[in-house]
Amino acid sequence: MQQEPGNPMPYPQFGYPQPNVNTHSDPSMYMAGPQAGIYYPAAQAPLSPNYYPQQGMPFMPVGGGNEQNNFSMPTQFLQNPVMANMAMQYGHSLMGQGKEALDRELNKYVSTSRIKYYFSVDTAYVAKKLALLVFPFTHRDWSVKYNPDEPVQPRYELNAPDLYIPAMAFVTYLLIGGVSLGIQERFSPEGLGIQASTALIWALLEVLVIWVTLYLMNIQTKLTSFDILAFSSYKYVGMIVAVIASFIMPSAYHLALIYVSAATMFFLIRSLKVQILPESSRDAYGENNASFSGEGSKRRTYLLLFMGGLQPLMMWWLTRQLARP
């Protein structure tokens, strides 16, 4: 096929021969549509959405389209009883290992069985102990009973220290303080947070001061840090009574504070006397201790008076801004 002179031909890159050049070309290249045997995606029918044309392999769509296919594999995996049981057993084993590791780390510092002892209470014990804290003057027997291996649980021994009442009293003290501030139109979340942090810091500081005093006075006792925390935190019960009394009559706050301070101090001194200052040369656990006589007895008396006298001061300090003026 030859081109007439004077009629320019398109450039060869578009599939046409060069001008004035005799070439043998296939007429089909000038026809509309793709050449035979050559893949032309635009001219063929659309394939399945799950077929990748360049590689000839099925694939999962990334987004859009049939979303049910996206979760077909996990669903089939979970529907397999064997695989589901294996996954459940693996999850249980991980939980068991995590619990064992947590218990092991906690037991390095605090015995979990010892903590459970302080929360081993029931409704009858709580009611009797609250009555004892508010009206301790008629109580006669202040000794604590002990088993051969471990002390009697609080639910079976009224004089045993516990942490359930101090914890609940601390939370109630914060709630009553928030109500009191609301009545006085001085409530704010920030103020309630400051009240909680202040009370917590003072409670920890009080325990620390008592421990330092025990160390400086060289007083040997079997009181643990939890025992001291429990006995020193019983004052929150009296503080709640004093703040509530101010709701009824603002002038009744000081009278109620004087009474509950005296009751708390009496309760603390009588409870700790059998453990810090026994009346005989044998301590509260039935063991001989020669340091109870002479200077040792004086130091223990000073410590007992210090712990008892600290309670009214702390009660006034932590309630002075909560009571209605």
C-alpha positions in Angstrom: 0.0 0.0 0.0 1.4 3.3 -1.1 0.5 6.8 0.0 -0.4 9.4 -2.5 2.1 12.3 -2.7 1.0 15.4 -0.9 -1.2 13.7 1.6 0.7 13.5 4.9 0.4 10.5 7.0 0.2 10.4 10.8 3.3 9.6 12.8 4.3 6.0 13.0 4.0 5.8 16.8 0.2 5.8 16.2 0.3 2.6 14.2 0.7 4.1 10.7 3.6 3.6 8.3 6.1 6.3 7.6 5.5 8.5 4.5 6.7 7.3 1.1 7.7 4.0 2.5 6.4 0.7 1.1 5.5 -1.5 3.9 3.3 -4.6 4.2 0.8 -3.9 6.9 -2.1 -5.7 8.2 -5.4 -4.0 7.2 -6.8 -4.9 10.6 -4.6 -2.4 12.3 -6.6 0.4 10.7 -9.9 -1.2 11.8 -11.7 -0.2 14.8 -11.2 -2.4 17.9 -8.2 -4.3 19.2 -6.1 -6.6 17.1 -6.8 -10.3 17.3 -4.8 -12.1 19.9 -3.8 -8.9 21.7 -5.3 -8.3 25.2 -7.2 -5.0 25.4 -8.8 -4.5 28.8 -11.1 -1.7 27.7 -12.7 -3.8 25.0 -13.4 -6.9 27.0 -16.2 -7.6 29.4 -15.6 -6.8 33.1 -14.4 -9.7 35.1 -15.4 -10.9 38.5 -14.6 -8.4 41.3 -12.7 -11.3 43.0 -10.4 -11.8 40.1 -7.1 -10.0 39.6 -6.6 -9.8 35.8 -2.9 -9.2 35.6 -1.9 -12.1 37.8 -4.9 -14.4 37.3 -5.3 -15.0 41.0 -8.4 -14.4 43.2 -8.1 -11.8 45.9 -10.1 -10.4 48.8 -11.4 -6.8 48.3 -9.9 -4.3 50.7 -12.9 -2.1 51.2 -16.4 -1.6 49.9 -18.2 -4.2 47.9 -19.2 -7.4 49.7 -18.2 -6.8 53.3 -19.4 -10.3 54.3 -16.3 -11.8 52.6 -14.1 -9.7 54.8 -15.1 -11.7 57.9 -15.7 -15.0 56.3 -12.3 -16.4 57.5 -12.6 -15.4 61.2 -16.2 -16.7 61.3 -15.2 -20.0 59.8 -12.3 -20.2 62.3 -14.6 -19.6 65.3 -17.2 -22.0 64.0 -14.6 -24.8 64.1 -15.1 -26.5 67.5 -11.6 -27.7 67.8 -10.0 -24.3 67.1 -12.5 -22.6 69.4 -11.7 -24.9 72.2 -8.0 -24.4 71.7 -8.4 -20.6 71.7 -10.5 -20.8 74.9 -7.9 -23.0 76.7 -5.1 -20.7 75.6 -7.0 -17.7 76.9 -7.6 -19.4 80.3 -4.0 -20.3 80.5 -2.9 -16.7 79.9 -5.3 -15.4 82.5 -4.0 -18.0 85.0 -0.4 -17.1 84.4 -1.2 -13.4 84.7 -3.0 -13.9 88.0 -0.1 -16.0 89.4 2.4 -13.3 88.4 0.3 -10.6 90.0 -0.1 -12.5 93.2 3.6 -13.3 93.3 4.5 -9.7 93.0 2.0 -8.6 95.6 3.2 -11.2 98.1 6.7 -9.8 97.9 5.4 -6.7 99.7 2.0 -7.5 101.2 0.4 -10.8 102.1 -3.0 -11.1 100.5 -4.2 -13.5 103.2 -3.3 -10.9 105.8 -5.3 -8.2 103.9 -8.3 -10.5 103.7 -8.1 -10.9 107.5 -8.9 -7.2 108.0 -11.9 -7.4 105.8 -13.3 -10.6 107.3 -16.4 -8.9 108.8 -20.2 -9.4 108.8 -23.2 -7.2 109.4 -23.4 -8.1 113.1 -19.8 -7.2 113.7 -20.1 -3.8 111.9 -23.2 -2.9 113.9 -21.6 -3.8 117.2 -18.3 -2.1 116.4 -20.0 1.1 115.3 -21.9 1.2 118.6 -18.6 0.5 120.5 -16.9 3.4 118.7 -19.7 5.9 119.6 -20.3 4.5 123.1 -17.1 2.9 124.4 -17.4 3.9 128.0 -19.6 0.9 129.0 -17.4 -1.8 127.4 -15.5 -4.0 129.9 -13.5 -6.6 128.1 -10.8 -5.1 125.8 -8.6 -8.1 125.3 -8.2 -9.7 121.9 -8.5 -13.4 121.5 -5.9 -15.3 119.4 -5.7 -18.7 118.0 -2.5 -20.8 118.3 -1.4 -19.9 114.8 -3.2 -16.7 113.8 -5.5 -14.1 115.4 -9.2 -14.5 115.5 -11.0 -12.9 112.6 -12.8 -9.6 113.3 -16.2 -11.2 112.7 -15.6 -13.5 115.7 -13.7 -10.9 117.9 -15.2 -7.5 118.5 -11.9 -6.0 119.8 -9.9 -7.1 116.7 -8.9 -4.3 114.3 -10.4 -4.2 110.8 -10.1 -2.1 107.8 -13.6 -2.4 106.5 -15.1 0.2 108.8 -12.2 2.7 108.4 -12.5 2.4 104.6 -16.2 2.9 104.5 -16.0 5.7 107.1 -13.4 7.5 105.0 -15.6 7.4 101.9 -18.6 8.5 103.9 -16.6 11.3 105.4 -15.9 12.6 101.9 -19.5 12.3 100.8 -20.7 14.1 104.0 -18.1 16.8 103.4 -19.4 17.3 99.9 -23.0 17.6 101.1 -21.9 20.1 103.8 -20.0 22.2 101.2 -23.0 22.1 99.0 -25.3 23.4 101.7 -22.9 26.2 102.3 -22.8 26.9 98.6 -19.0 26.3 98.5 -19.0 22.9 96.7 -16.7 22.3 93.7 -15.2 19.2 92.3 -11.7 20.6 92.8 -12.5 21.3 96.4 -13.8 17.8 97.0 -10.6 16.4 95.4 -8.5 18.5 97.6 -10.4 17.3 100.7 -9.9 13.7 99.7 -6.2 14.1 99.0 -5.6 16.1 102.2 -7.4 13.4 104.4 -5.4 10.6 102.7 -2.1 12.4 103.2 -2.8 13.1 106.8 -3.8 9.5 107.4 -0.5 8.1 105.9 1.5 10.8 107.7 -0.1 9.8 111.0 0.9 6.2 110.5 4.4 7.2 109.5 4.8 9.4 112.6 3.7 6.6 114.9 6.1 4.2 113.3 9.0 6.6 113.6 8.1 7.1 117.3 8.1 3.4 117.9 11.6 3.2 116.3 13.0 6.2 118.2 11.7 5.0 121.5 13.0 1.5 120.8 9.6 -0.1 121.6 9.1 -3.6 120.4 5.5 -4.5 119.7 3.6 -6.9 117.4 1.4 -4.2 116.0 1.6 -4.2 112.3 1.2 -1.2 110.0 -2.3 -2.3 109.1 -3.2 -2.5 112.9 -2.0 1.1 113.3 -3.8 2.2 110.2 -7.0 0.6 111.4 -6.9 2.0 114.9 -5.9 5.5 113.8 -8.7 5.5 111.1 -11.6 4.8 113.4 -11.8 8.5 114.2 -13.6 9.0 110.8 -16.8 7.6 112.5 -16.7 10.3 115.1 -15.9 13.0 112.5 -19.0 12.0 110.5 -21.1 12.3 113.7 -19.8 15.8 114.4 -20.4 17.0 110.8 -23.9 15.6 110.7 -24.6 17.3 114.1 -23.8 20.6 112.5 -26.5 20.0 109.9 -29.1 19.8 112.6 -27.8 22.7 114.7 -24.6 24.6 113.8 -23.8 25.3 117.4 -24.0 21.5 118.2 -20.8 20.9 116.2 -18.4 21.8 119.0 -20.4 19.8 121.6 -20.5 16.7 119.3 -16.8 17.1 118.5 -15.9 17.2 122.1 -17.9 14.0 122.8 -16.7 12.0 119.8 -13.1 13.1 120.4 -13.3 11.8 124.0 -14.9 8.6 122.9 -12.4 7.9 120.2 -9.4 8.7 122.5 -10.9 6.4 125.2 -11.5 3.6 122.7 -8.0 3.9 121.2 -6.2 4.0 124.6 -8.1 1.0 126.0 -7.7 -1.0 122.8 -3.9 -0.4 122.5 -3.2 -0.7 126.2 -3.5 -4.5 126.2 -0.9 -4.6 123.3 1.4 -1.8 124.1 1.2 -1.6 127.9 0.1 -4.9 129.5 -0.6 -4.8 133.2 1.9 -7.7 134.0 5.3 -8.7 132.8 3.7 -10.9 130.1 2.5 -9.2 126.9 -0.8 -9.6 125.3 0.4 -12.7 123.4 1.5 -14.5 126.6 5.2 -14.0 126.1 7.7 -12.7 128.6 9.1 -9.3 127.9 11.5 -7.6 130.4 11.3 -4.2 128.7 7.8 -3.6 130.2 9.3 -2.5 133.5 11.2 0.7 134.4 12.0 3.0 131.5 10.4 0.7 128.9 7.1 1.0 130.7 7.4 4.8 130.7 8.1 5.0 127.0 5.1 2.8 126.2 2.9 5.0 128.4 4.1 8.1 126.5 3.5 6.4 123.2 0.0 5.4 124.2 -0.8 9.0 125.4 0.6 10.4 122.2 -1.5 8.2 120.0 -4.6 8.9 122.0 -4.0 12.7 122.2 -3.4 12.9 118.5 -6.9 11.8 117.6 -8.9 14.9 118.9 -6.4 17.2 117.1 -6.8 15.4 113.8 -10.5 15.2 114.1 -10.8 19.0 114.6 -8.3 19.8 111.8 -10.2 17.6 109.2 -13.7 18.8 110.1 -13.2 22.5 110.9 -13.9 23.6 107.4 -16.8 21.2 106.7 -19.1 22.0 109.6 -21.7 24.6 109.2 -20.7 27.9 110.9 
